[in-house]
């Protein structure tokens, strides 16, 4: 399992860019400074750096868009405004049009008050930890002043470019007669998702597709599936898809209202891509949180599995290192580098339909999930877990008892004083019993 990098030396960048309350932590001044520093890194004497800027539907997006564009121009670059577009549109357009840098303004599944800045390099991948640290360090120095200021331009056709790329990738997918319900979370997919499903012939219903700047992710999307489940159960749609605010993740709901998470979606995709000769390296990368049933299913199909720390960036690192294409997380981030080097909720939904073929999602056979119990235990110091020898001994003993049938995972939260205790076992009763014993021990030792 690969370890997450230390964040001790970094103040602004988290695991997914710079994120916080817009206008407070994430001010226009900070956005301008970050964009100026990032653009200066890729600026050359030969020509202005070309920087793509896209955003989601938050009311703070226009303010931050203007600030980022000003920062790009202040560094001598050319800011091209692509408007509202799902996050995966950035790496896709960078590749197609040769941008030097991409900037996505979004706080993903967070409430509307938050916003964020994510940078993509000229290769279409998120910037490395080292590069982000260089950008932060540059904020402590006087900014580089170019001989001539840059420009701010509209980049027309960004949405159509993204839709055309989806059409090309899924040109063989005919959805004629398929009844599909989609939840756009009032976010970045609100135009793109309905349009591509219609172009492929689907009979669609759409919910949460009227953004007002403040309703992004509000009781909708991949983190609030109740509306989609209710809509599926009340109507005659055969499948539902819910996207998050920036469109880089997706969860599905079958015709019975059951949620199908990222583990099952990745399992379906892996088997399908392997069977059609499109799974490079015959492997898939997932995180430590992935259900034990996934590993059993992949072993049965002869597919290698790489395990990473939690976070789509670590999954992507593992895929790049191994030159594999497919990976993702239980939360619904599904990365298929055959299409774009990023999670893409819309592409994941279409890949799911491609993998299912004529099969109903309710009859899926990709993997059998093991019952899972997860408890967050509040502790005095999450770092103390490392030295808790009695806890580790108990985990080893419980793991040995579950060997070949399930697993135990204890890990500290990356941001809160919590220890997460997770147990998977053949039955829910056994998972709950093992988890209860470990929770009691963690509380006794660390709480």
N, C-alpha and C positions, 0 to 999 in steps of 0.2 A: 504494500500500500504506500503510495507516495505521500509525503508529508506536506502540509500547507506551509508556505513560506512565513517567516516571522514578519509581523507588522510593526515591530518595535520602532523601526527607523522611519516608518511612514505615518504621517499625521492626517492627510486628507483622503488618500485613495484607500478604499476598502477592497473587498474581493470582486466588486463589480463597479468600479469607477468611484466617482465622488458623489455622495448622496446625502441629502439632508433637507430640512425645511427651507423651501424656496423663499428668498428675500431675507432670511435670517442667516443660518449657516451658509447656505448656497445663495449668496448674493450675486447681483449683477457684476459687482466689482471683482469677485472671485472668479466668476465665469470668464470675464474678459481676460484676467491675468492668466488663467489656465490655458485658454485658447491661444493667447499670445505666445506663451512659453512653448506650448506644443508645436505651434506653427513654426517658430524660430528653429526648432530642432530639425525640421524637414525642409526649411527654406534653403535654396541654392542661389548662387549668383546668376545662373543661366536663365531662370524663369521664375515667376511667382509660384509658390506652392499652391496647389488646388485642393481645397478642403470642402468636403461635402458635409452639410449639416441637416439632420432630420430630427423630428421630435414626435412625441405622442400628443394627446389631446388636453393636457393639463392647462389651466388658465395661466400658469407661470411660464409656459413654454415659449410664448412670443417674446416675453421679456428676456429670457435666457438666450433665445435664438439671436436677438439683436445684440446682446452682450458678447456672445461667442463670435458672431460675425465681425463685430468691431475689433475684437482681439486678433482675429485672423488678419484683418486689413491692417491693423496697427503693426503687425509683424511683416507686412509687405506681401501677404498672401492674397489669394482670390477665394472668397467665401461664396459657396454656391448653395442656395437654400432649396432643399428638396421638399420641404413641407412635412405634413403628417405621413408617416410611413412606418411599418413595423421595423423593429431593430435589425432583423436579418437583411433588410434592404440595403443597409450600409455596406457590409462586406460584399454583397452581390454587385452593387453599383461601383464600388471601388475597383473591383476586378474588371468590370465591363468597360469603365471609362477612364481608368488609369489615374484615379485620385491619389494624392500623396497622403491624405489623412481623412478620416471620417469621424464625425462627432454625432453621437446620439444623445438627445435630451429626453430622459425618461427616468422614473423611479420604479419601473416595472409594475409589481403588484401592490406597491405601497399606496396609501391614501393620497388624495389629490394635493394636499398641502405640501407633500414632499416632491422633490424633483432630483434629477441626477445628470451627471455628465460622464459618458463613456467614450473613450477614444479607440479607434481602430487604425492600425497602421496601413501603409501602402500595399501590404501583402494580404489585407483583408482580415487579419487576426487582431484580437484585442492586444493592446500594448503589454509588454512584459512588466513584471514588478520592477526590474531595474530601470526601464525607461520611465515608468511612472515616478520612481524616486528621483530621476534626473529632472523631470518637470517640476516636482515639488521644490527641489533644490534651486531651480532657476528663479522661483518666486522670491527667493531671498536676495537676489542680485538685481541691479538696475537692468531694465529691459533693453534688449537690442533694438536700436532705432534704425530702420531701413532708410535707404536713400530716397525711396518713393513709397508712399502708402499704397496698400492694395485696394481691392474693389470688393463690393458686395453685389452679387447677381442672383437672379432667380434661376433655379435649375428645373426647367420645364420637362415634364414627361417622366419624372421619377416613378410615380405610381404605375404608369403604363409599362415602363421597363421591368419593374418587379413582376407585374402580372404576366408579361410576355415570357419571362424566365420560368415562371411556374407552368405556363402552358406548354413550353418546350419540354420541360422535365417530365410532365405528366400527359404528354400528347396521346398516349395509348389508353388513358383512363377515361372511359365513357360512363358518366353518371346519369344518363338518361333514365328517368323513371324512379331514381332513388330519392326518397323523402328524408331530408336531413335538416336538423335544427341546429343553429349555431348561435353562440353567445359571444359577442365581441367586447364585453366588459366596458363598453363606451370608451374604448381605447383606440390604439393605433391601427387595429385591423378593421375598423368599422366600415371602410370603403372596400378594402382589398379582399377580405374574406367573402362577403356576399357575391362580389363580382366574379371571382375565379370559380366559385361553385356553380354559378349560373352559366358561365362560359363552357364548363364541362358537362352541362346538361342537367344538373340536379334540380329537383323541386325543393326549394329551401324555405325555411322559416328563420327569421332573425330576431333575436332579442338583444337588448343593451347595445343598440347601434345608433343612439342619438346623443352624442357627447355634448355637454354644456360647459366643460372646463372643470367642473367639480364632481361629476358623477362617475369618473373613471374608477373602475373596480368596486363601485358601491353596490353591495349585495348582488354581485354578478361576477362573471369570469371564472377562471380556473381555481380561485381561492374561495369562491362562494357558489357552489354548484346547485343550490336549492332550486333556483328559478329554472335552470335547464332541466333538472330532474322532474320537476312538476310539469313543465311543458311537454316533455317526452311522455310522461305517464298519462297526461290529459288528452294527447293527440294521437296521431297515427304515424309519427315519424319513426324511422327504423334505427336512427343513431343520432347522437348529439355531440357537438364539439364545443368546448369552452376555452377561449384564449385569455391570456392575462393582458395587462394594460399596454405593454409594449410589443406583444405578439411573438415573444420568443419561446413561449411554452404553451402546452395544450393538454387538457385532460378530456377523456371521452366518457359518454354515458350510453349504455346499451338500451334497447327498446323496453327493458323492464325497469329502467331507472337506476341500474347498478353502475357505480363509478368504475372506470377502467383507468388505472394510473399509469405512470411512465414505465414502470417495470414491465407490465403486460404489453404496452405498446411497443417497447423496444424489443421484447421477445418476438412478437409477431413480425416486426420489421426485419430482425436478424435472420429468422428462418426463411422469410420470403426472399431477402436479398441473397442469401447463400444459395437457395434453390435456383435462383435465376442468374447465378454467376456474377453478382454485383456486390459481394462482401469482401473487399480487399483484406488479405491476410487471414481470412476466415475467423475474424475475431471481433469482439465488441468490448467497449470500456464502460464501466458503471461505477457507482460509488459504494462505500461501505454500508450505506443504508438500503441497498437493493435487497429485495426479498430473497430468502434462501431458495424458494421455489424457482426463481429465475436461473440460478446456478445449476440446479438439477436439470432443468429443461435444456439449457445450453450444452451440458455434458451429454445428454441423450442425443442431441443433434450434431455433436462433434464440433461445436463452436467454442473457441478459446475465449476466456473472460479475463480482462484486466480490471483490477479494483483500485480506485483512487479515493482521495479525501473528498468530502462533500463540497460541491461547487462545480458548475459547468466548466469553469476555466481549467480545472484539474483534469476533468474528463477530456477536454480538448487537447491538453498537453500530452496525455497518454496516447491519444489517437495520432497526433503528429509524430511522436517518438517512434511509434510502431508502424506508421504509414497505413493505419486503418481508417475506416470511414465512419462507422456507426458507434454511437454511444449516447449516454444521457443519464437522467436522474428520475427518481420516483416522482418528483414534483411535476414532471411533464416537460422538462427540457429534453428534447430529442435532437441530437446533432447527426446529420448525414452530410459528411464532407463531399459526397458525390454531387451535392447541390450547392451548399454554402457552408463555410466554416463557422457556423453559429447555430444555436437552437432556433428553430423556425416552426412556430405553431401551425401555420397554415400548411406548410409543406409536410409536417408530421401528420396532419389530418388526412391529407391526400395520400401519403404513403400508407397510412393505416387502411384506407379504402382499397388501395392497390393490392396490399398484402391480403386483405380479406377476400378479394375477388367476389364471387357470388355468395360467400358465406356470411351469415348474419353475425354481428359482433357478439350477440348474446350466446352464440354457439362457438365462440372462439376456443382454440385449443393450443395457444402458444405456450402457456405455462399454468401450473397449478400453484396458487399462492398459499403459503403457509400462514396460519393465524399468527398475528404479531401483536405484542403488547409493548407499548412505549410509555415510560413514565419519566418526567423531568423532576429531579430531586434538587431542591434549593440547598446550597452548601455555603459554608463560610468562605472557602477559597477553592475555586475549581482546579487550581494548580496542585492542590494537595492530593488529588487523586493519584498522581504519579507515584507518590511514596506510600500509598495505602496498601501495604503488603497483604493484610487480611482480606481486603476486598478483592485484590488480584487473585489470591489463592481460591477464593470462593468462585470467582468467574471461571477460573481454570477447571475447577471441579464440576461446575454446572455445564460447561462447554463439553467436557469429556463425556458426561452423561447423555448429552444431546448429539454426540458425534454421529454424522451420517443421517441425522433426522431433523436437525435444526441448528440454531446457533444463539450465542449471547454476544452483545456488543455494549460496552460502556465507553462513553467518550464525554469529555467536558465540552460545554458550549464555548463557542469562539467569542461570544460577546457578553454573556451573562453568568452570574454565579450559580450555574446549574451543572449537574451531571445527568446525562441522558442514559437511561437504562432501557435497553431493548432486548426482547427475547422473542424468538420464533421457534415454534414447536409444531408437531403434527396435530395437536388439538389446542383449542383456545384455553381449556382448563389448565393444561400443562404449562402453556406459555405464561398464563397469569400467575400460577403458583411459583414458578421459577423467578419471575420478575418480582413478585412480592418478597421473596426471601432476600434477593439482592438489594431491593430498595430499602428494606429494613436495616440491612448491614451498612449501606451507604449513609443512611440517616444517622445511625448510631456512631459511625466513625467520622463523618465529615460535616454533618449538619450543625 
